[in-house]
Amino acid sequence: MTHPLSVAVLGPGGTGGLLAALLSRSGHRVLCLAGAETAEKLRRDGITVRSPQFGAFTAAVDADTELCAPVDVCLVTVKHTALDAALTRVPPAVLGDALLVPLLNGVEHPATLRGRYRPDRVAPAVIRVESTRVAPGVIEHGSPFTEIDLAGDTVPRARLEALAALLTECGTTAAVAGDESAALWAKMAFLAPFALLTTRYGVPLGTARTRHRAELEALVAETAAVGRACGAPADPVRALARYDAFPPAAKSSMQRDAEAGRPLELDAIGGALLRAAERHGVPVPVARRLVRELREAGY
């Protein structure tokens, strides 16, 4: 094993809880940052994971409401809607030289984080996984993969490579992406059409890709055009093929949030897409209509 590290996980939910448990099981010191009740439960009971990829296991973790001592890495795994409040748990002076690795949807959060923490230590990452917190400290991981792309144009490459090796050793498939914008927009190009369409119509992907095929194709084309304008390569044909290969019952995290009555990441995904389109003069009529209709529905 590589030298054990000290890793803080801000937001031990579906994604953060899974990574925290995998890191702890591999021998790293893990500190979960959460509310007082959740922190107490995690200290007492650890994190239990049920997963077809990793098996069923419980891992011990430390937990607190705020970062009080330096760590090597801090994973930010909260939703956009909770980001501002959650960041108060990570004082910049305490974080110091640690890598700050946000695994958030969208493309605008790196600038926000670099305004608060050391810009050359903010390493945006993209994760592809289906993982849900069904109760505090209980994680159900459903996808047969857990893939992470690490980026950060101003972060020392050696630190990114070391973190990728560590995450791979824990069981994920992790790699360093060549370009930060390309990595973030590659995720956005898949996520935005999936999230907007399934949430707007309240249907799983299998229904969305058949009953609303024309809108899906238009959304994929629009998002790809915006991504290209932002300097990120895009392949609409490949994107559509990925949708067609997904299980028909698949739901987006935004749709699950809508069903549960939780706040949606509509602005971080749909809003960010519209703002980027506006900056670059790219027409996105279908995306604009769906975002408007979701907002009019109260989301």
Contacts in CASP RR format, 6 or more apart in sequence:
PFRMAT RR
TARGET T0000
AUTHOR 0000-0000-0000
METHOD contacts of the structure
MODEL  1
MTHPLSVAVLGPGGTGGLLAALLSRSGHRVLCLAGAETAEKLRRDGITVR
SPQFGAFTAAVDADTELCAPVDVCLVTVKHTALDAALTRVPPAVLGDALL
VPLLNGVEHPATLRGRYRPDRVAPAVIRVESTRVAPGVIEHGSPFTEIDL
AGDTVPRARLEALAALLTECGTTAAVAGDESAALWAKMAFLAPFALLTTR
YGVPLGTARTRHRAELEALVAETAAVGRACGAPADPVRALARYDAFPPAA
KSSMQRDAEAGRPLELDAIGGALLRAAERHGVPVPVARRLVRELREAGY
1 26 0 8 1.000
1 27 0 8 1.000
1 169 0 8 1.000
2 162 0 8 1.000
2 165 0 8 1.000
2 166 0 8 1.000
2 169 0 8 1.000
4 27 0 8 1.000
4 28 0 8 1.000
4 29 0 8 1.000
5 28 0 8 1.000
5 29 0 8 1.000
5 71 0 8 1.000
5 72 0 8 1.000
5 73 0 8 1.000
5 166 0 8 1.000
6 28 0 8 1.000
6 29 0 8 1.000
6 31 0 8 1.000
6 70 0 8 1.000
6 71 0 8 1.000
6 72 0 8 1.000
6 73 0 8 1.000
7 20 0 8 1.000
7 23 0 8 1.000
7 28 0 8 1.000
7 29 0 8 1.000
7 30 0 8 1.000
7 31 0 8 1.000
7 71 0 8 1.000
7 72 0 8 1.000
7 73 0 8 1.000
7 74 0 8 1.000
7 75 0 8 1.000
8 30 0 8 1.000
8 31 0 8 1.000
8 32 0 8 1.000
8 33 0 8 1.000
8 67 0 8 1.000
8 71 0 8 1.000
8 73 0 8 1.000
8 74 0 8 1.000
8 75 0 8 1.000
8 90 0 8 1.000
8 98 0 8 1.000
9 16 0 8 1.000
9 17 0 8 1.000
9 19 0 8 1.000
9 20 0 8 1.000
9 23 0 8 1.000
9 30 0 8 1.000
9 31 0 8 1.000
9 32 0 8 1.000
9 33 0 8 1.000
9 74 0 8 1.000
9 75 0 8 1.000
9 77 0 8 1.000
10 33 0 8 1.000
10 74 0 8 1.000
10 75 0 8 1.000
10 76 0 8 1.000
10 77 0 8 1.000
10 78 0 8 1.000
10 86 0 8 1.000
10 87 0 8 1.000
10 89 0 8 1.000
10 90 0 8 1.000
11 17 0 8 1.000
11 32 0 8 1.000
11 33 0 8 1.000
11 34 0 8 1.000
11 76 0 8 1.000
11 77 0 8 1.000
11 78 0 8 1.000
11 86 0 8 1.000
12 20 0 8 1.000
12 32 0 8 1.000
12 33 0 8 1.000
12 34 0 8 1.000
12 38 0 8 1.000
12 42 0 8 1.000
12 47 0 8 1.000
12 61 0 8 1.000
12 63 0 8 1.000
12 77 0 8 1.000
12 133 0 8 1.000
12 137 0 8 1.000
13 77 0 8 1.000
13 133 0 8 1.000
13 137 0 8 1.000
13 139 0 8 1.000
14 77 0 8 1.000
14 131 0 8 1.000
14 132 0 8 1.000
14 133 0 8 1.000
14 139 0 8 1.000
14 141 0 8 1.000
15 77 0 8 1.000
15 103 0 8 1.000
15 127 0 8 1.000
15 129 0 8 1.000
15 131 0 8 1.000
16 75 0 8 1.000
16 77 0 8 1.000
16 103 0 8 1.000
17 32 0 8 1.000
17 47 0 8 1.000
17 49 0 8 1.000
17 77 0 8 1.000
17 131 0 8 1.000
17 133 0 8 1.000
17 137 0 8 1.000
17 139 0 8 1.000
18 49 0 8 1.000
18 51 0 8 1.000
18 129 0 8 1.000
18 131 0 8 1.000
18 139 0 8 1.000
18 141 0 8 1.000
18 146 0 8 1.000
19 75 0 8 1.000
19 77 0 8 1.000
19 167 0 8 1.000
19 170 0 8 1.000
19 172 0 8 1.000
20 30 0 8 1.000
20 32 0 8 1.000
20 47 0 8 1.000
20 59 0 8 1.000
20 61 0 8 1.000
20 75 0 8 1.000
21 47 0 8 1.000
21 48 0 8 1.000
21 49 0 8 1.000
21 57 0 8 1.000
21 58 0 8 1.000
21 59 0 8 1.000
21 61 0 8 1.000
21 139 0 8 1.000
22 49 0 8 1.000
22 54 0 8 1.000
22 59 0 8 1.000
22 170 0 8 1.000
22 171 0 8 1.000
22 172 0 8 1.000
23 30 0 8 1.000
23 166 0 8 1.000
23 170 0 8 1.000
24 30 0 8 1.000
24 47 0 8 1.000
24 59 0 8 1.000
24 60 0 8 1.000
24 61 0 8 1.000
25 57 0 8 1.000
25 59 0 8 1.000
25 170 0 8 1.000
26 169 0 8 1.000
26 170 0 8 1.000
26 171 0 8 1.000
28 166 0 8 1.000
28 170 0 8 1.000
29 62 0 8 1.000
30 59 0 8 1.000
30 61 0 8 1.000
30 62 0 8 1.000
31 61 0 8 1.000
31 62 0 8 1.000
31 63 0 8 1.000
31 64 0 8 1.000
31 67 0 8 1.000
31 71 0 8 1.000
32 38 0 8 1.000
32 39 0 8 1.000
32 42 0 8 1.000
32 47 0 8 1.000
32 61 0 8 1.000
32 62 0 8 1.000
32 63 0 8 1.000
32 64 0 8 1.000
33 39 0 8 1.000
33 63 0 8 1.000
33 64 0 8 1.000
33 65 0 8 1.000
33 66 0 8 1.000
33 67 0 8 1.000
33 86 0 8 1.000
33 89 0 8 1.000
33 90 0 8 1.000
34 42 0 8 1.000
34 63 0 8 1.000
34 65 0 8 1.000
35 65 0 8 1.000
36 65 0 8 1.000
37 136 0 8 1.000
38 63 0 8 1.000
38 136 0 8 1.000
38 137 0 8 1.000
39 63 0 8 1.000
39 64 0 8 1.000
39 65 0 8 1.000
40 63 0 8 1.000
41 136 0 8 1.000
41 137 0 8 1.000
42 61 0 8 1.000
42 63 0 8 1.000
42 136 0 8 1.000
42 137 0 8 1.000
43 61 0 8 1.000
43 62 0 8 1.000
43 63 0 8 1.000
45 58 0 8 1.000
45 137 0 8 1.000
46 58 0 8 1.000
46 59 0 8 1.000
46 60 0 8 1.000
46 61 0 8 1.000
46 137 0 8 1.000
47 58 0 8 1.000
47 59 0 8 1.000
47 61 0 8 1.000
47 137 0 8 1.000
47 138 0 8 1.000
47 139 0 8 1.000
48 56 0 8 1.000
48 57 0 8 1.000
48 58 0 8 1.000
48 137 0 8 1.000
48 138 0 8 1.000
48 139 0 8 1.000
49 55 0 8 1.000
49 56 0 8 1.000
49 57 0 8 1.000
49 58 0 8 1.000
49 59 0 8 1.000
49 139 0 8 1.000
49 141 0 8 1.000
50 56 0 8 1.000
50 138 0 8 1.000
50 139 0 8 1.000
50 140 0 8 1.000
50 141 0 8 1.000
51 139 0 8 1.000
51 140 0 8 1.000
51 141 0 8 1.000
51 142 0 8 1.000
52 141 0 8 1.000
52 142 0 8 1.000
52 144 0 8 1.000
53 141 0 8 1.000
53 142 0 8 1.000
53 143 0 8 1.000
53 144 0 8 1.000
53 145 0 8 1.000
53 146 0 8 1.000
54 141 0 8 1.000
54 171 0 8 1.000
65 89 0 8 1.000
66 88 0 8 1.000
66 89 0 8 1.000
66 90 0 8 1.000
66 91 0 8 1.000
67 74 0 8 1.000
67 89 0 8 1.000
67 90 0 8 1.000
67 91 0 8 1.000
67 94 0 8 1.000
67 95 0 8 1.000
68 94 0 8 1.000
69 94 0 8 1.000
70 94 0 8 1.000
70 95 0 8 1.000
70 96 0 8 1.000
70 97 0 8 1.000
70 98 0 8 1.000
71 95 0 8 1.000
71 98 0 8 1.000
72 98 0 8 1.000
72 99 0 8 1.000
73 98 0 8 1.000
73 99 0 8 1.000
73 101 0 8 1.000
73 163 0 8 1.000
74 90 0 8 1.000
74 95 0 8 1.000
74 98 0 8 1.000
74 99 0 8 1.000
74 100 0 8 1.000
74 101 0 8 1.000
75 101 0 8 1.000
75 103 0 8 1.000
76 83 0 8 1.000
76 86 0 8 1.000
76 87 0 8 1.000
76 90 0 8 1.000
76 100 0 8 1.000
76 101 0 8 1.000
76 102 0 8 1.000
76 103 0 8 1.000
76 104 0 8 1.000
76 113 0 8 1.000
77 103 0 8 1.000
77 104 0 8 1.000
78 86 0 8 1.000
78 104 0 8 1.000
79 104 0 8 1.000
79 257 0 8 1.000
79 263 0 8 1.000
79 265 0 8 1.000
80 104 0 8 1.000
80 105 0 8 1.000
80 106 0 8 1.000
80 109 0 8 1.000
80 265 0 8 1.000
80 267 0 8 1.000
80 268 0 8 1.000
81 262 0 8 1.000
81 263 0 8 1.000
81 264 0 8 1.000
81 265 0 8 1.000
81 268 0 8 1.000
83 104 0 8 1.000
83 109 0 8 1.000
83 112 0 8 1.000
87 116 0 8 1.000
90 100 0 8 1.000
92 116 0 8 1.000
92 117 0 8 1.000
92 118 0 8 1.000
95 117 0 8 1.000
95 118 0 8 1.000
95 121 0 8 1.000
96 117 0 8 1.000
96 118 0 8 1.000
96 121 0 8 1.000
97 118 0 8 1.000
97 121 0 8 1.000
98 121 0 8 1.000
99 121 0 8 1.000
99 123 0 8 1.000
99 155 0 8 1.000
99 159 0 8 1.000
99 163 0 8 1.000
100 113 0 8 1.000
100 117 0 8 1.000
100 118 0 8 1.000
100 121 0 8 1.000
100 122 0 8 1.000
100 123 0 8 1.000
101 123 0 8 1.000
101 124 0 8 1.000
101 125 0 8 1.000
101 150 0 8 1.000
101 163 0 8 1.000
102 109 0 8 1.000
102 110 0 8 1.000
102 113 0 8 1.000
102 122 0 8 1.000
102 124 0 8 1.000
102 125 0 8 1.000
103 125 0 8 1.000
103 126 0 8 1.000
103 127 0 8 1.000
103 148 0 8 1.000
104 124 0 8 1.000
104 268 0 8 1.000
105 187 0 8 1.000
105 188 0 8 1.000
105 191 0 8 1.000
105 253 0 8 1.000
105 265 0 8 1.000
105 268 0 8 1.000
105 269 0 8 1.000
106 184 0 8 1.000
106 187 0 8 1.000
106 188 0 8 1.000
106 191 0 8 1.000
106 265 0 8 1.000
106 268 0 8 1.000
106 269 0 8 1.000
106 272 0 8 1.000
107 181 0 8 1.000
107 184 0 8 1.000
107 185 0 8 1.000
107 188 0 8 1.000
107 230 0 8 1.000
107 272 0 8 1.000
107 276 0 8 1.000
108 268 0 8 1.000
108 272 0 8 1.000
108 275 0 8 1.000
109 124 0 8 1.000
109 268 0 8 1.000
110 122 0 8 1.000
110 124 0 8 1.000
110 152 0 8 1.000
110 180 0 8 1.000
110 184 0 8 1.000
113 122 0 8 1.000
114 122 0 8 1.000
119 154 0 8 1.000
120 154 0 8 1.000
120 155 0 8 1.000
120 156 0 8 1.000
121 155 0 8 1.000
122 152 0 8 1.000
122 154 0 8 1.000
122 155 0 8 1.000
123 150 0 8 1.000
123 151 0 8 1.000
123 152 0 8 1.000
123 155 0 8 1.000
123 159 0 8 1.000
123 160 0 8 1.000
123 163 0 8 1.000
124 151 0 8 1.000
124 152 0 8 1.000
124 180 0 8 1.000
124 183 0 8 1.000
124 184 0 8 1.000
125 148 0 8 1.000
125 149 0 8 1.000
125 150 0 8 1.000
125 151 0 8 1.000
125 183 0 8 1.000
126 148 0 8 1.000
126 149 0 8 1.000
126 151 0 8 1.000
126 177 0 8 1.000
126 183 0 8 1.000
126 184 0 8 1.000
126 186 0 8 1.000
126 187 0 8 1.000
127 146 0 8 1.000
127 147 0 8 1.000
127 148 0 8 1.000
127 149 0 8 1.000
128 143 0 8 1.000
128 145 0 8 1.000
128 146 0 8 1.000
128 147 0 8 1.000
128 148 0 8 1.000
128 187 0 8 1.000
129 141 0 8 1.000
129 143 0 8 1.000
129 145 0 8 1.000
129 146 0 8 1.000
129 147 0 8 1.000
130 141 0 8 1.000
130 142 0 8 1.000
130 143 0 8 1.000
130 250 0 8 1.000
131 139 0 8 1.000
131 140 0 8 1.000
131 141 0 8 1.000
131 142 0 8 1.000
131 143 0 8 1.000
131 146 0 8 1.000
132 139 0 8 1.000
132 140 0 8 1.000
132 141 0 8 1.000
132 142 0 8 1.000
132 256 0 8 1.000
133 139 0 8 1.000
134 140 0 8 1.000
145 173 0 8 1.000
146 171 0 8 1.000
146 172 0 8 1.000
146 173 0 8 1.000
147 172 0 8 1.000
147 173 0 8 1.000
147 174 0 8 1.000
148 164 0 8 1.000
148 167 0 8 1.000
148 172 0 8 1.000
148 173 0 8 1.000
148 174 0 8 1.000
148 175 0 8 1.000
149 174 0 8 1.000
149 175 0 8 1.000
149 176 0 8 1.000
149 177 0 8 1.000
149 183 0 8 1.000
149 186 0 8 1.000
150 160 0 8 1.000
150 163 0 8 1.000
150 164 0 8 1.000
150 167 0 8 1.000
150 174 0 8 1.000
150 175 0 8 1.000
150 176 0 8 1.000
150 177 0 8 1.000
151 160 0 8 1.000
151 176 0 8 1.000
151 177 0 8 1.000
151 178 0 8 1.000
151 179 0 8 1.000
151 180 0 8 1.000
151 183 0 8 1.000
151 184 0 8 1.000
152 160 0 8 1.000
152 180 0 8 1.000
153 179 0 8 1.000
153 180 0 8 1.000
157 176 0 8 1.000
160 176 0 8 1.000
161 176 0 8 1.000
163 174 0 8 1.000
164 174 0 8 1.000
164 175 0 8 1.000
164 176 0 8 1.000
165 174 0 8 1.000
167 174 0 8 1.000
168 174 0 8 1.000
177 183 0 8 1.000
179 232 0 8 1.000
181 230 0 8 1.000
181 231 0 8 1.000
181 232 0 8 1.000
182 231 0 8 1.000
182 232 0 8 1.000
182 233 0 8 1.000
184 232 0 8 1.000
185 226 0 8 1.000
185 227 0 8 1.000
185 230 0 8 1.000
185 231 0 8 1.000
185 232 0 8 1.000
185 234 0 8 1.000
186 232 0 8 1.000
186 234 0 8 1.000
188 223 0 8 1.000
188 227 0 8 1.000
188 269 0 8 1.000
188 272 0 8 1.000
188 273 0 8 1.000
189 220 0 8 1.000
189 223 0 8 1.000
189 224 0 8 1.000
189 227 0 8 1.000
189 232 0 8 1.000
189 234 0 8 1.000
189 239 0 8 1.000
190 239 0 8 1.000
190 242 0 8 1.000
190 243 0 8 1.000
191 252 0 8 1.000
191 269 0 8 1.000
192 219 0 8 1.000
192 223 0 8 1.000
192 269 0 8 1.000
192 270 0 8 1.000
192 273 0 8 1.000
192 287 0 8 1.000
193 216 0 8 1.000
193 219 0 8 1.000
193 220 0 8 1.000
193 223 0 8 1.000
193 239 0 8 1.000
193 243 0 8 1.000
194 205 0 8 1.000
194 208 0 8 1.000
194 243 0 8 1.000
194 252 0 8 1.000
195 252 0 8 1.000
195 253 0 8 1.000
195 254 0 8 1.000
195 255 0 8 1.000
195 265 0 8 1.000
195 269 0 8 1.000
195 270 0 8 1.000
196 219 0 8 1.000
196 254 0 8 1.000
196 269 0 8 1.000
196 270 0 8 1.000
196 287 0 8 1.000
196 290 0 8 1.000
196 291 0 8 1.000
196 294 0 8 1.000
197 208 0 8 1.000
197 212 0 8 1.000
197 215 0 8 1.000
197 216 0 8 1.000
197 219 0 8 1.000
197 290 0 8 1.000
198 204 0 8 1.000
198 205 0 8 1.000
198 208 0 8 1.000
198 251 0 8 1.000
198 252 0 8 1.000
198 254 0 8 1.000
198 255 0 8 1.000
199 252 0 8 1.000
199 254 0 8 1.000
199 255 0 8 1.000
199 258 0 8 1.000
199 264 0 8 1.000
199 294 0 8 1.000
199 299 0 8 1.000
200 290 0 8 1.000
200 293 0 8 1.000
200 294 0 8 1.000
201 207 0 8 1.000
201 208 0 8 1.000
201 211 0 8 1.000
201 212 0 8 1.000
202 255 0 8 1.000
202 258 0 8 1.000
202 259 0 8 1.000
203 211 0 8 1.000
203 212 0 8 1.000
204 248 0 8 1.000
204 249 0 8 1.000
204 250 0 8 1.000
204 251 0 8 1.000
205 243 0 8 1.000
205 246 0 8 1.000
205 247 0 8 1.000
205 248 0 8 1.000
205 249 0 8 1.000
205 250 0 8 1.000
205 251 0 8 1.000
205 252 0 8 1.000
206 246 0 8 1.000
206 248 0 8 1.000
206 249 0 8 1.000
206 250 0 8 1.000
207 248 0 8 1.000
208 216 0 8 1.000
209 216 0 8 1.000
209 243 0 8 1.000
209 244 0 8 1.000
215 286 0 8 1.000
215 290 0 8 1.000
216 240 0 8 1.000
216 243 0 8 1.000
217 236 0 8 1.000
217 240 0 8 1.000
218 285 0 8 1.000
218 286 0 8 1.000
219 286 0 8 1.000
219 287 0 8 1.000
219 290 0 8 1.000
220 236 0 8 1.000
220 239 0 8 1.000
220 240 0 8 1.000
220 243 0 8 1.000
221 236 0 8 1.000
222 277 0 8 1.000
222 282 0 8 1.000
222 283 0 8 1.000
222 284 0 8 1.000
222 285 0 8 1.000
222 286 0 8 1.000
222 287 0 8 1.000
223 234 0 8 1.000
223 273 0 8 1.000
223 284 0 8 1.000
223 287 0 8 1.000
224 234 0 8 1.000
224 235 0 8 1.000
224 236 0 8 1.000
224 239 0 8 1.000
225 234 0 8 1.000
225 282 0 8 1.000
225 284 0 8 1.000
226 273 0 8 1.000
226 276 0 8 1.000
226 277 0 8 1.000
226 280 0 8 1.000
226 282 0 8 1.000
226 284 0 8 1.000
227 234 0 8 1.000
227 276 0 8 1.000
228 234 0 8 1.000
229 276 0 8 1.000
229 277 0 8 1.000
229 280 0 8 1.000
229 281 0 8 1.000
229 282 0 8 1.000
230 276 0 8 1.000
230 280 0 8 1.000
251 259 0 8 1.000
253 265 0 8 1.000
254 264 0 8 1.000
254 265 0 8 1.000
254 266 0 8 1.000
254 269 0 8 1.000
257 263 0 8 1.000
257 264 0 8 1.000
257 265 0 8 1.000
258 264 0 8 1.000
258 299 0 8 1.000
264 294 0 8 1.000
264 299 0 8 1.000
266 291 0 8 1.000
266 294 0 8 1.000
266 295 0 8 1.000
266 299 0 8 1.000
270 287 0 8 1.000
270 291 0 8 1.000
271 291 0 8 1.000
273 284 0 8 1.000
273 287 0 8 1.000
273 291 0 8 1.000
274 284 0 8 1.000
274 287 0 8 1.000
274 288 0 8 1.000
274 291 0 8 1.000
276 282 0 8 1.000
277 283 0 8 1.000
277 284 0 8 1.000
277 287 0 8 1.000
277 288 0 8 1.000
END
